[in-house]
Amino acid sequence: MAEISVKREECVGCEACVAACPFGAIAMEDGCATIDLDRCNFCGACVSECPYEAILLVKEEKQEARQAARGVWVFAEQREGAFSTVVFELLGEGRKLADALGDPLCAVAIGHRLQDHVHILFEYGADVVYLADHPELEHFRDDAYTCVFVDLVNQYRPEVCIFGATSTGRSLAPRIAARLKTGLTADCTGLEIQKEERLLIQTRPAFGGNIMATIHCRYRRPQMATVRPRVMKKAEPVPGRRGELVRYELDPSRMAVRTRVLQFVREEVETVNLEDADIIVSGGRGLGDPKNFKYIQDLARAMGAAVGASRAAVDAGWIPYSHQVGQTGKTVSPKVYVACGISGAIQHLAGMSSSDIIVAINRDPDAPIFKVCTYGVVGDLFQVVPALTEEINKAKRG
Ligand SMILES: Cc1cc2nc3c(=O)[nH]c(=O)nc-3n(C[C@H](O)[C@H](O)[C@H](O)COP(=O)(O)OP(=O)(O)OC[C@H]3O[C@@H](n4cnc5c(N)ncnc54)[C@H](O)[C@@H]3O)c2cc1C
């Protein structure tokens, strides 16, 4: 793709480039800089840092590679043929990106027995669906899915690939990016196209949500991002819409897969799935003990809500990680979010502050959660939560 070299006759061995390289790709040999091409990201940091103009980065080659790249790809995450909600959000956003680039919108479906399910991807806007369907791909395994996706990228050379920032997407996308030696921006909250250079402008919160960072991947392709569920708007489906189906023939002998799925154990959930819930009741460290989550579960059941948690409660082992809301957990935007014994740290707010109505129950009147809530109750949750549950149940009975 790109070429970079050191002009030995110009290099004086000052080592400015060694310090400038963010990838540790430059070392000194016999008083002259040498570049490890396996590590080099062709970012050009060394070129601009070299006072002697001794490093040559060939941009024409990059342009060729960039011109060859076409298509916006969405990873169509699924389980047993049911596509994750985030896929339809990515197709909605992907449509805008594809239109801005004048490229097709494509979905990549990897799994088994998907033939009867992929039509929905066309209905939600995909022009092309790449389908890898094989018993070996039935369950998500990083090695296998990475191998298939990378193979597809090498064959069809997309400009942009986007993934849901789910556990699967967060595991898969970095592996693919590393294999393709391209950049990846995780947890984007905004994507747009800068048309002149066909750049994907990726926006994401940084430093605990205190600033918004804008990131682009100028020299490598594809441009890759993960996007948090519930951040982008779902595409509008067009029933009966069709597109081109491209089948990928898997050769299992080419896959170096190090894991086997022995059993798939479903987590028993009594209440509604967090990301799809209209109402969420969350508990934090204020609960004081894992057994006290029963107060949260009782209220959630009464309200027909899902159960969420702060990271403090998850880290204490009181509730599984799948319930965590926040920067390193799930992003949710329900109609009603009830925070019980949660202080309202910025990392927690990052995952729930876009809820329509926030109800906070906390005994500390100065807790930061009161700054973002719609309704606040200053009081002991062990009194307030059971009383609220009782009132709701009474109202339902009545
Ligand atoms: C990189 C990074 C990522 C992070 N990601 C996340 C994330 O995804 N999600 C997340 O939640 N956090 C995250 N955190 C942690 C975050 O900074 C806070 O530590 C965490 O949110 C605190 O959880 P908490 O509010 O339950 O606990 P605390 O901050 O300890 O708050 C407990 C609250 O309970 C109240 N309380 C105590 N007893 C009662 C009672 N009887 N009745 C009523 N109120 C009571 C207290 O007044 C207090 O306000 C992250 C931190 C970092 C550094």
PDBQT file of the ligand as one rigid body, heavy atoms in Angstrom, charges set to zero:
ROOT
HETATM    1  C1  LIG A 401     -12.198   4.137  33.088  1.00  0.00    +0.000 C 
HETATM    2  C2  LIG A 401     -13.370   4.006  33.998  1.00  0.00    +0.000 A 
HETATM    3  C3  LIG A 401     -14.539   3.457  33.498  1.00  0.00    +0.000 A 
HETATM    4  C4  LIG A 401     -15.654   3.354  34.331  1.00  0.00    +0.000 A 
HETATM    5  N1  LIG A 401     -16.801   2.819  33.815  1.00  0.00    +0.000 NA
HETATM    6  C5  LIG A 401     -17.896   2.806  34.598  1.00  0.00    +0.000 A 
HETATM    7  C6  LIG A 401     -19.142   2.326  34.079  1.00  0.00    +0.000 A 
HETATM    8  O1  LIG A 401     -19.249   1.867  32.938  1.00  0.00    +0.000 OA
HETATM    9  N2  LIG A 401     -20.222   2.373  34.879  1.00  0.00    +0.000 N 
HETATM   10  C7  LIG A 401     -20.165   2.852  36.167  1.00  0.00    +0.000 A 
HETATM   11  O2  LIG A 401     -21.202   2.851  36.856  1.00  0.00    +0.000 OA
HETATM   12  N3  LIG A 401     -19.000   3.269  36.671  1.00  0.00    +0.000 NA
HETATM   13  C8  LIG A 401     -17.864   3.248  35.930  1.00  0.00    +0.000 A 
HETATM   14  N4  LIG A 401     -16.702   3.640  36.496  1.00  0.00    +0.000 N 
HETATM   15  C9  LIG A 401     -16.622   3.850  37.956  1.00  0.00    +0.000 C 
HETATM   16  C10 LIG A 401     -17.151   5.190  38.406  1.00  0.00    +0.000 C 
HETATM   17  O3  LIG A 401     -16.122   6.147  38.385  1.00  0.00    +0.000 OA
HETATM   18  C11 LIG A 401     -17.697   5.090  39.848  1.00  0.00    +0.000 C 
HETATM   19  O4  LIG A 401     -16.682   4.592  40.674  1.00  0.00    +0.000 OA
HETATM   20  C12 LIG A 401     -18.915   4.188  39.981  1.00  0.00    +0.000 C 
HETATM   21  O5  LIG A 401     -19.891   4.549  39.043  1.00  0.00    +0.000 OA
HETATM   22  C13 LIG A 401     -19.474   4.351  41.398  1.00  0.00    +0.000 C 
HETATM   23  O6  LIG A 401     -20.560   3.488  41.557  1.00  0.00    +0.000 OA
HETATM   24  P1  LIG A 401     -21.681   3.824  42.611  1.00  0.00    +0.000 P 
HETATM   25  O7  LIG A 401     -22.326   5.128  42.256  1.00  0.00    +0.000 OA
HETATM   26  O8  LIG A 401     -22.536   2.630  42.743  1.00  0.00    +0.000 OA
HETATM   27  O9  LIG A 401     -20.850   3.925  43.972  1.00  0.00    +0.000 OA
HETATM   28  P2  LIG A 401     -20.503   5.227  44.905  1.00  0.00    +0.000 P 
HETATM   29  O10 LIG A 401     -19.873   6.257  44.057  1.00  0.00    +0.000 OA
HETATM   30  O11 LIG A 401     -19.773   4.670  46.043  1.00  0.00    +0.000 OA
HETATM   31  O12 LIG A 401     -21.917   5.741  45.301  1.00  0.00    +0.000 OA
HETATM   32  C14 LIG A 401     -22.771   5.082  46.182  1.00  0.00    +0.000 C 
HETATM   33  C15 LIG A 401     -23.925   6.050  46.472  1.00  0.00    +0.000 C 
HETATM   34  O13 LIG A 401     -24.882   5.385  47.264  1.00  0.00    +0.000 OA
HETATM   35  C16 LIG A 401     -25.404   6.315  48.185  1.00  0.00    +0.000 C 
HETATM   36  N5  LIG A 401     -25.949   5.551  49.314  1.00  0.00    +0.000 N 
HETATM   37  C17 LIG A 401     -25.278   4.788  50.205  1.00  0.00    +0.000 A 
HETATM   38  N6  LIG A 401     -26.162   4.189  51.041  1.00  0.00    +0.000 NA
HETATM   39  C18 LIG A 401     -27.399   4.586  50.660  1.00  0.00    +0.000 A 
HETATM   40  C19 LIG A 401     -28.694   4.318  51.148  1.00  0.00    +0.000 A 
HETATM   41  N7  LIG A 401     -28.906   3.486  52.169  1.00  0.00    +0.000 N 
HETATM   42  N8  LIG A 401     -29.740   4.912  50.521  1.00  0.00    +0.000 NA
HETATM   43  C20 LIG A 401     -29.564   5.757  49.516  1.00  0.00    +0.000 A 
HETATM   44  N9  LIG A 401     -28.343   6.052  49.012  1.00  0.00    +0.000 NA
HETATM   45  C21 LIG A 401     -27.278   5.460  49.576  1.00  0.00    +0.000 A 
HETATM   46  C22 LIG A 401     -24.232   7.187  48.564  1.00  0.00    +0.000 C 
HETATM   47  O14 LIG A 401     -24.676   8.444  49.038  1.00  0.00    +0.000 OA
HETATM   48  C23 LIG A 401     -23.493   7.290  47.228  1.00  0.00    +0.000 C 
HETATM   49  O15 LIG A 401     -23.894   8.445  46.504  1.00  0.00    +0.000 OA
HETATM   50  C24 LIG A 401     -15.573   3.771  35.684  1.00  0.00    +0.000 A 
HETATM   51  C25 LIG A 401     -14.394   4.312  36.171  1.00  0.00    +0.000 A 
HETATM   52  C26 LIG A 401     -13.302   4.430  35.343  1.00  0.00    +0.000 A 
HETATM   53  C27 LIG A 401     -12.046   5.037  35.891  1.00  0.00    +0.000 C 
ENDROOT
TORSDOF 0
